[in-house]
Amino acid sequence: MSSSYKTINVSASPDGHVVTVELNRPEALNAMNTAMGEDLVRCFEAFQWDRTARCVVFTGAGTKAFCVGGDLKEREGMADETWRAQHAIFEAAAAKVLHCPVPVIAAVEGFAMGGGCELAVLSDFIVASETAVFAVPEVTRGIFPGIGGTQLLPRIIGAPLAKEMIFTGRRVPAAEAKAIGLVNHLVPAGQARARALEIAQVIADNGPIAVRQAKKAVSWGSETDLETGMALAIEAYNVTVTTDDRLEGVRAFNEKRKPRFQGK
């Protein structure tokens, strides 16, 4: 992974299997500016060809915010054409996160607002601390949740709750977010990243090809009818049959030891 990013920090576990992507503009509560959008596109594009990474922990620097959305200070006075050009970058970044081939766990401390909330739900699931607050308040500024919130939130928490969040812009505290299924794990303040890293390591210890195929099958299958989804799942399954990892998994079971998957 490149170390030349301006607004994000990227680090990896010693074996490279767990990668942490940290939004790094804490002085601006990790608000997304143009440079951050460009950094996210490059960073998540790299996962398309990186065969070492097996799981991503997506988080924000500091304790106050995961991300508060688009940087409205940068956008002050921005011409329509410039605004649209910038948003095209944000759209590309969102697509790269959504279609990342390995699981992405959002670790949220503090505010996840607007585009920040959308970045969290673009991930596969969320680990949040008790300080987390989620909102999509774009309509309160005459804007629109533009990187997937109107599509992903209804799929995660159901249309009525999503509509209420989007139409009112109200803030949803961590406990409520857990209760409505927006958050998978709720942990004490300051522990979101650590818990996400624990889960990421469990994922990384599993067969990486199998995990990638499972993510693909769930993502594809949830957007189609059951029969098509079942066919897609069998196609994903068949990819794993001819792998060395499948042989290693069976061998390790019979030898009563932990498997050593190579991603082959």
Steps between C-alpha positions, in 0.01 A plus 500: 500500500621849415625729776459812286149587610427854619197442720498134602736270685533142382668235715505121503551213739848337481375239253309760299170318538319769702521854361388808694383799297475808720341827391753754623361851526420508872523881511200502262328201668621295201274689259533388139674751278600447138841361597340242730267388225796452267694314769210264567463421131868407471507311829196282444585447133821335618301228679377380161844358423647458849496127579667539840225703667219289645300755701485879534428703814368840393518768770569864582780677684424636845210428731250765394397374159521221249408755233255791495440486127588745227722794595253789474777753563673384183165507322414858601441698181582201279360531148246240388744348250774471760256351752391235249859421407590456866197283561598275211819427697296423812272272294803311371638466853166367625491242222851382584408451867173325415666265251816430699564126443594436864281572804502859626420565867421859597627587848309808616583731790300821531318658208418315179302771325385548143755353265676360804194296592481391138865389500423292809201327341693447174716271714389142564410566862564745783667476839415811701593637837243638741603851388389439141228714345356431155307741279432587138411869544558612141140616448540744790758677280298472182727221375441128435664184642704449186724196550254223568314586818158498335570153362702332774318617812163354389671171425662489844238639739184493286331773298288667774792558738728602215243748373466652844877541533534650153190723503563644848879489515477403865792355689491134599708421810707184527257297712212565261724426201574161654133436576387569143772287342716780360789390724619141555710555813477772765809544719627742766643836396837472333465127423343496153824464307636231733180296475490541122861382477416192707217410265716578197764257624241225535394565140861514381570158654233342280543392140546828310358372172199356681441830683524701178257264329263515798499880490433492128214252540333698779536829312370361172235279650340771712425697184322226306232232535565189707546258210754726331670555835527126556657458156748779572586335830576166330719682250687665788527163677647329197787749489617374840492129404815507287712701745795387708332669796208257480742208512690661789180559695395136477854381572529723808166377632610140477841578650331693784693821441430855390504537119767709329320665214706648215224652289565255216 
